[in-house]
Amino acid sequence: MLQAHLFGSLDEAREHIHQQLISYNEERPDESLGNIPPALFRQS
């Protein structure tokens, strides 16, 4: 969770947030989309 993480710099925070967005949109299955990631759903 972002609220439980201390960052050493703004760049470190940006990189962490970027990785979270990739995971959320491209890797994490979403039950409401038929258990596929949003990125795959968007392509179909």
N, C-alpha and C positions, 0 to 999 in steps of 0.2 A: 504494500500500500504506500502511496506517495506521502500521506500525512505522517507516516511512522519512519520516514527516512530523512537523515540529515545529509545535505549535499555540501561538498567542499567548494564548489564553484557553480556559477550559472551554467556553464557549458556542461558540467557533469549532470545537472538537473535536466537540461534539455535532452541530453543523450538518453537518460533514463526514461523520460517521458516518451521519446521517440520509440524506444524499444517496447514500452508498454502498449503504445498504439499499434505497432506491428503485430504484437501478440494478440491483442484484442480483435483486430480486424482481419488478420490473415491466418491465424493459427487456432484460435479458440472456437470450438463448435458452439453454435447457438441453437438451442432447442426449438425456438420459434421459427427457425429457418430450415428445419429438417435435419438438425445436428450437423450442419456444415458451417464453416466460417463465413462471415459476411462477404469477404472478398470473392469467394467461390460462388456464392449466391448471386452477387452482382453480375458475374460473368455469364450466368445462365439465363 
